[in-house]
Amino acid sequence: MKNNVWKQILTYFYIRKRDPNEPRNVNIKFMHGMNRISLFMFLIAIIVMLIRLFRRN
């Protein structure tokens, strides 16, 4: 289970190639696109929070 989560994250960020046997349809493409956007936004928010934390001190 844990290994599959990391594989999926690497696939979202285009670090790992997709499985050619994986089913592809429009709904899955949109789902992966939204997940990719939310991961990028989460990482940007974490970076902004860390910058604000270190600038206060």
DOTIMI-443373 format. One record per residue (C-alpha): residue in one letter; x, y negated, z negated. Coordinates in steps of 0.02 Angstrom, whole numbers, plus 32768, in hexadecimal, padded with zeros to 4 digits. Layout:
N
+----+------+------+------+
: aa :    u :    v :    w :
+----+------+------+------+
:  A :    X :    Y :    Z :
...
+----+------+------+------+
This chain:
57
+----+------+------+------+
: aa :    u :    v :    w :
+----+------+------+------+
:  M : 8000 : 8000 : 8000 :
:  K : 8087 : 7F83 : 7FCE :
:  N : 80EE : 7FAA : 8068 :
:  N : 8059 : 7F8B : 80DA :
:  V : 803D : 7EDE : 8091 :
:  W : 80F0 : 7EA9 : 80B7 :
:  K : 80E5 : 7EF1 : 8168 :
:  Q : 8046 : 7E8D : 8186 :
:  I : 8096 : 7DEC : 8146 :
:  L : 812E : 7E06 : 81B6 :
:  T : 80B9 : 7E22 : 8248 :
:  Y : 805B : 7D80 : 8223 :
:  F : 80FD : 7D1E : 8228 :
:  Y : 8136 : 7D75 : 82C9 :
:  I : 81CD : 7DC2 : 8270 :
:  R : 8194 : 7E73 : 8297 :
:  K : 8146 : 7EB0 : 8339 :
:  R : 8091 : 7EE8 : 8338 :
:  D : 8063 : 7F9F : 833F :
:  P : 8030 : 7FC7 : 83F3 :
:  N : 7FB1 : 8048 : 83B6 :
:  E : 7F58 : 7FC7 : 8349 :
:  P : 7EA7 : 7F9D : 8384 :
:  R : 7E98 : 7EF0 : 83D1 :
:  N : 7DFB : 7E8A : 83E5 :
:  V : 7DCA : 7DD4 : 83D4 :
:  N : 7D90 : 7DE2 : 831F :
:  I : 7E35 : 7E2D : 82E5 :
:  K : 7E97 : 7DA7 : 8343 :
:  F : 7E33 : 7D1D : 82EE :
:  M : 7E46 : 7D70 : 8244 :
:  H : 7F02 : 7D7D : 8258 :
:  G : 7F0B : 7CCA : 8295 :
:  M : 7EAC : 7C89 : 81FD :
:  N : 7F19 : 7CF1 : 8189 :
:  R : 7FB5 : 7CAA : 81DC :
:  I : 7F76 : 7BF8 : 81C6 :
:  S : 7F4A : 7C15 : 810F :
:  L : 7FF5 : 7C61 : 80EA :
:  F : 804D : 7BCC : 813B :
:  M : 7FE2 : 7B52 : 80D8 :
:  F : 8004 : 7BB1 : 8037 :
:  L : 80C0 : 7BAD : 8054 :
:  I : 80BC : 7AF3 : 807D :
:  A : 8057 : 7AD0 : 7FDE :
:  I : 80D5 : 7B31 : 7F74 :
:  I : 8165 : 7ACF : 7FC2 :
:  V : 810D : 7A29 : 7FA2 :
:  M : 80E9 : 7A5A : 7EED :
:  L : 819F : 7A8A : 7ED0 :
:  I : 81DD : 79E7 : 7F1C :
:  R : 8168 : 7981 : 7EAD :
:  L : 819D : 79E4 : 7E15 :
:  F : 8256 : 79C7 : 7E31 :
:  R : 8243 : 790F : 7E5F :
:  R : 81EF : 78E4 : 7DB9 :
:  N : 8287 : 7916 : 7D52 :
+----+------+------+------+
